[in-house]
Structures are given as C-alpha cells and as structure tokens.
Amino acid sequence: MKILVDTNVIIDILCKREPFFEDSYNSLNKCIDNHTIIVSASAITDIFYIARKYIGSEQAKECIRNLLDLIKISDPRGADIEKALSSDISNFEDAVVSAIAERQKAKYILTRNTKNFEKSKILSITPHDYLNINK
C-alpha cells in the first residue's frame, strides 16, 4: 500500500512541533515499516525552507538526506498540473498533491489538514487517526 505524506507531517517531525510531534513521528514510523511512502518533490523544497528556520540549513539538509532513504519522491507531471487546475480543491498546491496521490494510487494522504483534501479522490487521514486504525 502507498501513502502520500503531506508537508506538515514531516515538518512536525523535523521541527519537533508540539502538540503534533508524537502522532506525526509515530504514524510516519508505522508507515515506513508497513507501506511505500510517497512525498511530492515540491514538498521537499517547502520542507527545507521551513525546517531551516527551526534547525538551521545544514541540519535541515542532513534530515532531508536521511528522509530520502525512507521515502519515494514523486515529481509532479504535466498531467498532474492539468488535473490540479481543473480540480475542485481550492488550494492549488493541495490539488497538485491530490493529483500525485491519485496517479500513484495512494490509499491515503497523511496530513493534519484533512479539510484541505475533502474534495480529493484519495482519502486524507490525520496522523492520530492513522495510528488509531493501525494499532
């Protein structure tokens, strides 16, 4: 099974943002152990940009290097952009994430912002809810 992990979950972990860190960390670890993890290529730049403000550029780079060993990066394709442009999802970046998840045949989008993906064809799930259904 494939799970696309949204930017906010990874940032919660790298920056140890409370009160989200524990659920995000535990859910990502459980996903890594049991599923193929997908992250949008565009999310990596967002992750670096935000994480460097919390942990510095060098540590952010090192964390991303380590992350690359655990995940599969999915580049947005032209068809994903076209699908996002005609999507009912109002936030364009989220629409692109949804299109990538759909193309990759992900079962879930793991995110804290499930309301942003209400119109996605792929079910979004919070880290907390993922842990509850995968005990």
C-alpha positions as a LaTeX table, in Angstrom:
\begin{tabular}{lrrr}
\hline
Residue & $x$ (\AA) & $y$ (\AA) & $z$ (\AA) \\
\hline
Met1 & 0.00 & 0.00 & 0.00 \\
Lys2 & 1.17 & 3.53 & $-0.78$ \\
Ile3 & 0.65 & 6.56 & 1.43 \\
Leu4 & 1.41 & 10.10 & 0.34 \\
Val5 & 2.72 & 12.11 & 3.28 \\
Asp6 & 1.94 & 15.83 & 3.28 \\
Thr7 & 4.49 & 18.51 & 4.09 \\
Asn8 & 3.06 & 19.39 & 7.52 \\
Val9 & 3.60 & 15.88 & 8.92 \\
Ile10 & 7.29 & 15.87 & 8.04 \\
Ile11 & 7.79 & 19.43 & 9.30 \\
Asp12 & 6.14 & 18.47 & 12.60 \\
Ile13 & 8.77 & 15.76 & 12.99 \\
Leu14 & 11.87 & 17.65 & 11.85 \\
Cys15 & 10.99 & 20.74 & 13.87 \\
Lys16 & 9.51 & 18.81 & 16.80 \\
Arg17 & 6.38 & 20.96 & 16.67 \\
Glu18 & 4.07 & 20.39 & 19.59 \\
Pro19 & 1.46 & 19.14 & 20.11 \\
Phe20 & 1.81 & 17.37 & 16.75 \\
Phe21 & 5.25 & 15.77 & 17.00 \\
Glu22 & 4.36 & 12.49 & 18.72 \\
Asp23 & 1.48 & 11.47 & 16.44 \\
Ser24 & 3.33 & 12.60 & 13.31 \\
Tyr25 & 6.51 & 10.76 & 14.32 \\
Asn26 & 4.74 & 7.55 & 15.31 \\
Ser27 & 2.50 & 7.50 & 12.25 \\
Leu28 & 5.39 & 8.09 & 9.86 \\
Asn29 & 7.42 & 5.31 & 11.51 \\
Lys30 & 4.46 & 2.93 & 11.24 \\
Cys31 & 4.00 & 3.91 & 7.60 \\
Ile32 & 7.69 & 3.35 & 6.84 \\
Asp33 & 7.54 & $-0.11$ & 8.42 \\
Asn34 & 4.43 & $-1.19$ & 6.53 \\
His35 & 3.94 & 0.86 & 3.36 \\
Thr36 & 5.56 & 2.71 & 0.49 \\
Ile37 & 5.85 & 6.38 & 1.47 \\
Ile38 & 5.47 & 8.99 & $-1.23$ \\
Val39 & 6.35 & 12.67 & $-0.89$ \\
Ser40 & 5.84 & 15.25 & $-3.60$ \\
Ala41 & 9.11 & 16.63 & $-4.98$ \\
Ser42 & 7.80 & 20.15 & $-4.49$ \\
Ala43 & 7.18 & 19.35 & $-0.81$ \\
Ile44 & 10.90 & 18.75 & $-0.29$ \\
Thr45 & 11.73 & 22.38 & $-1.07$ \\
Asp46 & 8.97 & 23.55 & 1.28 \\
Ile47 & 10.23 & 21.20 & 3.99 \\
Phe48 & 13.77 & 22.54 & 3.66 \\
Tyr49 & 12.66 & 26.18 & 3.63 \\
Ile50 & 10.58 & 25.82 & 6.81 \\
Ala51 & 12.88 & 23.39 & 8.65 \\
Arg52 & 15.97 & 25.59 & 8.18 \\
Lys53 & 14.24 & 28.32 & 10.19 \\
Tyr54 & 13.90 & 25.90 & 13.12 \\
Ile55 & 17.03 & 23.76 & 12.91 \\
Gly56 & 19.42 & 25.56 & 10.54 \\
Ser57 & 20.31 & 24.86 & 6.91 \\
Glu58 & 22.91 & 22.15 & 7.48 \\
Gln59 & 20.75 & 20.11 & 9.84 \\
Ala60 & 17.75 & 20.54 & 7.54 \\
Lys61 & 19.81 & 19.21 & 4.62 \\
Glu62 & 21.01 & 16.25 & 6.69 \\
Cys63 & 17.46 & 15.43 & 7.77 \\
Ile64 & 16.28 & 15.53 & 4.16 \\
Arg65 & 19.18 & 13.28 & 3.08 \\
Asn66 & 18.12 & 10.77 & 5.73 \\
Leu67 & 14.48 & 11.08 & 4.71 \\
Leu68 & 15.35 & 10.28 & 1.09 \\
Asp69 & 16.47 & 6.81 & 2.20 \\
Leu70 & 12.98 & 6.11 & 3.57 \\
Ile71 & 10.62 & 7.59 & 1.00 \\
Lys72 & 9.87 & 7.70 & $-2.69$ \\
Ile73 & 9.87 & 11.15 & $-4.29$ \\
Ser74 & 7.18 & 11.74 & $-6.89$ \\
Asp75 & 7.73 & 14.55 & $-9.35$ \\
Pro76 & 4.62 & 16.41 & $-10.45$ \\
Arg77 & 3.91 & 15.70 & $-14.11$ \\
Gly78 & 2.15 & 17.87 & $-16.63$ \\
Ala79 & $-0.97$ & 15.75 & $-16.30$ \\
Asp80 & $-0.94$ & 16.32 & $-12.51$ \\
Ile81 & $-0.80$ & 20.07 & $-13.05$ \\
Glu82 & $-3.65$ & 19.92 & $-15.58$ \\
Lys83 & $-5.73$ & 17.82 & $-13.17$ \\
Ala84 & $-4.97$ & 20.26 & $-10.33$ \\
Leu85 & $-6.02$ & 23.24 & $-12.44$ \\
Ser86 & $-9.43$ & 21.68 & $-13.05$ \\
Ser87 & $-9.79$ & 20.31 & $-9.52$ \\
Asp88 & $-12.47$ & 21.35 & $-7.05$ \\
Ile89 & $-9.73$ & 21.64 & $-4.41$ \\
Ser90 & $-9.31$ & 25.38 & $-3.90$ \\
Asn91 & $-5.66$ & 25.37 & $-2.80$ \\
Phe92 & $-3.56$ & 24.71 & $-5.90$ \\
Glu93 & $-0.65$ & 23.12 & $-4.05$ \\
Asp94 & $-3.03$ & 20.71 & $-2.31$ \\
Ala95 & $-4.70$ & 19.97 & $-5.64$ \\
Val96 & $-1.30$ & 19.00 & $-7.07$ \\
Val97 & $-0.62$ & 16.78 & $-4.04$ \\
Ser98 & $-4.01$ & 15.12 & $-4.55$ \\
Ala99 & $-3.31$ & 14.56 & $-8.25$ \\
Ile100 & 0.05 & 12.96 & $-7.44$ \\
Ala101 & $-1.56$ & 10.74 & $-4.81$ \\
Glu102 & $-4.19$ & 9.67 & $-7.32$ \\
Arg103 & $-1.61$ & 8.90 & $-10.03$ \\
Gln104 & 0.49 & 6.94 & $-7.55$ \\
Lys105 & $-2.62$ & 5.03 & $-6.43$ \\
Ala106 & $-2.06$ & 6.02 & $-2.80$ \\
Lys107 & $-4.56$ & 4.71 & $-0.30$ \\
Tyr108 & $-4.26$ & 7.80 & 1.93 \\
Ile109 & $-2.89$ & 11.30 & 2.10 \\
Leu110 & $-1.41$ & 11.56 & 5.60 \\
Thr111 & $-1.92$ & 15.17 & 6.69 \\
Arg112 & $-3.04$ & 17.29 & 9.60 \\
Asn113 & $-5.10$ & 19.39 & 7.20 \\
Thr114 & $-7.73$ & 16.88 & 6.12 \\
Lys115 & $-10.24$ & 19.64 & 5.36 \\
Asn116 & $-7.94$ & 20.82 & 2.56 \\
Phe117 & $-8.41$ & 17.44 & 0.86 \\
Glu118 & $-12.16$ & 16.96 & 1.35 \\
Lys119 & $-12.71$ & 17.07 & $-2.41$ \\
Ser120 & $-9.80$ & 14.75 & $-3.20$ \\
Lys121 & $-10.48$ & 11.32 & $-4.68$ \\
Ile122 & $-7.87$ & 9.99 & $-2.24$ \\
Leu123 & $-8.93$ & 9.79 & 1.40 \\
Ser124 & $-6.99$ & 12.09 & 3.71 \\
Ile125 & $-6.26$ & 10.97 & 7.24 \\
Thr126 & $-4.59$ & 12.62 & 10.24 \\
Pro127 & $-1.58$ & 11.01 & 11.91 \\
His128 & $-3.72$ & 10.45 & 15.02 \\
Asp129 & $-6.47$ & 8.69 & 13.06 \\
Tyr130 & $-3.93$ & 6.63 & 11.12 \\
Leu131 & $-2.48$ & 5.37 & 14.40 \\
Asn132 & $-5.94$ & 4.52 & 15.71 \\
Ile133 & $-6.84$ & 2.36 & 12.72 \\
Asn134 & $-3.40$ & 0.72 & 12.53 \\
Lys135 & $-2.87$ & $-0.46$ & 16.09 \\
\hline
\end{tabular}
